[in-house]
Amino acid sequence: MTKVRVLIADDQEMVRVGFRMILENQPDIEVVADVPDGITAVAKARELRPDVCLVDIRMPGIDGLEVTRQLAGRGVAEAVKVVVVTTFDLDEYVYAALENGACGFLLKDAGPALLVEAVRAAAAGNALISPEITLRMLEHFTRPTAETGPGVELDLLTQREQDVVREVARGLTNTEIAGALFLSLSTVKTHLASVQHKIGARNRVEIAAWAWRTGLVTA
């Protein structure tokens, strides 16, 4: 079995120890390092090339938002998948983390099951955000405007691609989308790859945000 290799960055030792215990209890996950600050997180991530980095927001040196930008931001060669894990349920942190390239956002009290699920989702190229903040964040930051849609941007996608994007925005996995739309899994993946190219999205979170912003999905 090929294990998902994880780096943990958090300034609290008890958090790092707790996350390590939870993750290493899974047969398919290996923690390759845990570090207490942002500068070391960037250095170790570039050295070890983990599959997923779990990054706290408030850390010494540089904060988790800057760590995320350096590891996963636009234009970064060989970007690393970053999941931000924090105690701070603040909209501006969520938005900044996702803008900087994070592929997931979890609160520390989300529980062990969601932590493990977020790591697996990120490793698989999917994304997970704590359910309690997902809709609020998307609705707040991506409301359609006269400038953004709905309209021309939606015309970028075929009708079937729009169908797939709606399900992504509702939080379905590729397998669930295939079942809901009566498509093969490979067809769903093909549609998503096409969508990412057409709208310039880096991950599923950005696809979901685009769907809300253009009005393709509404509350």
C-alpha positions as CSV (number, residue, x, y, z in Angstrom):
1,M,0.0,0.0,0.0
2,T,1.3,3.4,-1.0
3,K,0.8,5.7,2.0
4,V,-0.2,9.3,2.0
5,R,2.8,11.3,3.3
6,V,1.8,14.2,5.6
7,L,3.6,17.1,7.1
8,I,2.1,18.8,10.2
9,A,2.9,22.5,11.0
10,D,1.5,23.9,14.3
11,D,3.2,25.9,17.0
12,Q,1.5,23.9,19.8
13,E,3.3,20.6,20.5
14,M,0.2,19.0,21.9
15,V,-1.7,19.6,18.7
16,R,1.1,18.2,16.6
17,V,1.3,15.1,18.8
18,G,-2.5,14.7,18.7
19,F,-2.6,15.0,14.9
20,R,0.3,12.6,14.5
21,M,-1.4,10.0,16.7
22,I,-4.7,10.3,14.8
23,L,-3.1,10.1,11.4
24,E,-0.6,7.4,12.1
25,N,-3.4,5.2,13.4
26,Q,-4.5,5.0,9.8
27,P,-2.9,2.2,7.7
28,D,-2.7,4.4,4.6
29,I,-1.2,7.6,6.2
30,E,2.4,8.3,7.3
31,V,3.5,11.5,9.1
32,V,6.9,12.4,7.6
33,A,7.5,15.5,9.9
34,D,5.9,17.8,12.4
35,V,7.3,21.4,12.8
36,P,6.5,24.3,15.1
37,D,6.8,27.3,12.7
38,G,6.1,28.6,9.2
39,I,9.7,29.0,8.0
40,T,10.5,25.4,8.9
41,A,7.3,24.2,7.4
42,V,8.2,25.7,4.0
43,A,11.7,24.3,4.1
44,K,10.7,20.8,5.2
45,A,7.9,20.7,2.7
46,R,10.3,21.6,-0.1
47,E,12.8,19.0,1.1
48,L,10.5,16.1,1.9
49,R,7.8,16.7,-0.8
50,P,4.9,15.4,1.3
51,D,1.6,14.6,-0.4
52,V,-0.3,16.8,2.1
53,C,0.6,19.6,4.5
54,L,-1.6,20.4,7.5
55,V,-0.9,24.0,8.4
56,D,-2.0,26.2,11.3
57,I,-2.7,29.8,10.6
58,R,-1.0,31.6,13.5
59,M,2.6,30.4,13.7
60,P,6.0,32.1,14.5
61,G,8.2,33.2,11.6
62,I,5.6,33.3,8.8
63,D,2.0,32.5,9.3
64,G,0.0,29.7,7.7
65,L,-1.5,31.9,5.1
66,E,2.0,32.8,3.8
67,V,3.1,29.2,4.1
68,T,0.2,28.2,1.9
69,R,1.0,30.9,-0.7
70,Q,4.6,29.8,-0.9
71,L,3.7,26.1,-1.2
72,A,0.5,26.2,-3.2
73,G,-0.1,29.7,-4.6
74,R,-0.5,30.7,-8.2
75,G,2.7,30.2,-10.2
76,V,4.3,27.9,-7.7
77,A,6.2,25.1,-9.5
78,E,5.4,21.6,-8.1
79,A,2.8,23.0,-5.7
80,V,2.1,21.0,-2.5
81,K,-1.4,20.3,-1.4
82,V,-2.2,22.3,1.8
83,V,-5.0,21.9,4.2
84,V,-5.4,24.7,6.7
85,V,-6.3,23.6,10.2
86,T,-7.1,26.3,12.8
87,T,-9.1,27.3,15.8
88,F,-10.0,30.6,14.2
89,D,-13.3,30.4,12.4
90,L,-13.0,33.8,10.7
91,D,-14.3,34.4,7.2
92,E,-11.2,36.4,6.1
93,Y,-8.9,33.6,7.1
94,V,-10.9,31.0,5.1
95,Y,-11.0,33.2,2.0
96,A,-7.3,34.1,2.2
97,A,-6.3,30.5,2.7
98,L,-8.3,29.4,-0.4
99,E,-7.1,32.3,-2.4
100,N,-3.5,31.3,-1.5
101,G,-4.1,27.8,-2.9
102,A,-5.3,25.7,0.1
103,C,-7.3,22.7,-1.0
104,G,-9.1,22.4,2.4
105,F,-10.0,24.2,5.6
106,L,-10.8,22.6,8.9
107,L,-11.4,23.8,12.4
108,K,-9.3,22.0,15.0
109,D,-12.5,20.9,16.8
110,A,-13.8,19.2,13.6
111,G,-12.9,15.8,15.0
112,P,-10.5,12.9,14.1
113,A,-12.8,11.5,11.3
114,L,-12.9,14.8,9.4
115,L,-9.2,15.3,9.8
116,V,-8.4,12.0,8.3
117,E,-11.0,12.6,5.5
118,A,-9.5,15.9,4.7
119,V,-6.0,14.4,4.3
120,R,-7.3,11.6,2.0
121,A,-9.4,14.1,0.0
122,A,-6.5,16.4,-0.5
123,A,-4.2,13.5,-1.5
124,A,-6.8,12.4,-4.1
125,G,-7.0,15.9,-5.6
126,N,-10.3,16.7,-3.9
127,A,-11.1,19.2,-1.2
128,L,-12.8,19.3,2.1
129,I,-13.9,22.3,4.1
130,S,-15.5,22.1,7.6
131,P,-19.2,21.7,6.8
132,E,-20.3,24.4,9.3
133,I,-18.4,27.1,7.3
134,T,-18.7,25.9,3.7
135,L,-22.0,27.5,2.6
136,R,-21.5,30.6,4.7
137,M,-18.1,31.2,3.1
138,L,-19.2,30.5,-0.4
139,E,-22.4,32.6,-0.2
140,H,-20.6,35.5,1.5
141,F,-17.6,35.8,-0.8
142,T,-19.0,34.7,-4.1
143,R,-22.4,36.3,-4.5
144,P,-23.2,37.0,-8.2
145,T,-22.8,40.7,-9.2
146,A,-23.7,42.6,-12.3
147,E,-20.1,42.3,-13.4
148,T,-19.5,38.6,-12.7
149,G,-22.7,36.8,-13.8
150,P,-24.7,34.9,-14.4
151,G,-23.9,35.4,-18.1
152,V,-20.8,35.2,-20.3
153,E,-18.8,33.1,-17.9
154,L,-21.3,30.3,-17.9
155,D,-21.1,30.1,-21.7
156,L,-17.5,28.9,-21.2
157,L,-18.9,25.5,-20.2
158,T,-21.0,22.9,-21.9
159,Q,-24.3,22.0,-20.4
160,R,-22.9,18.7,-19.1
161,E,-19.9,20.5,-17.6
162,Q,-22.3,22.8,-15.8
163,D,-24.2,19.8,-14.4
164,V,-20.9,18.4,-13.0
165,V,-19.9,21.8,-11.5
166,R,-23.2,22.1,-9.7
167,E,-22.6,18.8,-8.0
168,V,-19.1,19.8,-7.1
169,A,-20.4,23.0,-5.5
170,R,-22.8,20.9,-3.5
171,G,-19.9,18.9,-2.1
172,L,-20.3,15.6,-3.9
173,T,-17.3,13.4,-4.6
174,N,-16.5,12.2,-8.2
175,T,-18.1,8.8,-7.5
176,E,-21.2,10.5,-6.1
177,I,-21.4,12.8,-9.2
178,A,-21.0,9.8,-11.5
179,G,-24.0,8.1,-9.8
180,A,-26.1,11.3,-9.7
181,L,-25.6,12.1,-13.3
182,F,-25.4,8.6,-14.7
183,L,-21.9,9.1,-16.0
184,S,-18.7,7.0,-15.8
185,L,-16.1,8.0,-13.2
186,S,-13.6,8.7,-16.0
187,T,-16.1,11.0,-17.8
188,V,-16.6,13.0,-14.6
189,K,-12.8,13.4,-14.3
190,T,-12.6,14.5,-17.9
191,H,-15.3,17.1,-17.5
192,L,-13.6,18.4,-14.3
193,A,-10.2,18.7,-16.0
194,S,-11.9,20.6,-18.9
195,V,-13.7,22.9,-16.4
196,Q,-10.5,23.7,-14.5
197,H,-8.7,24.6,-17.7
198,K,-11.6,26.8,-19.0
199,I,-12.1,28.8,-15.8
200,G,-8.5,28.8,-14.5
201,A,-9.4,26.9,-11.3
202,R,-6.6,25.1,-9.4
203,N,-8.9,22.8,-7.4
204,R,-12.4,21.8,-6.5
205,V,-12.8,24.6,-4.0
206,E,-12.2,27.2,-6.7
207,I,-14.6,25.4,-9.0
208,A,-17.3,25.6,-6.3
209,A,-16.5,29.2,-5.6
210,W,-16.8,30.0,-9.3
211,A,-20.2,28.2,-9.4
212,W,-21.5,30.4,-6.6
213,R,-20.0,33.6,-8.0
214,T,-21.5,33.1,-11.4
215,G,-24.9,32.1,-10.1
216,L,-24.7,28.6,-11.4
217,V,-25.5,27.4,-7.9
218,T,-27.7,29.4,-5.5
219,A,-28.8,28.8,-1.8
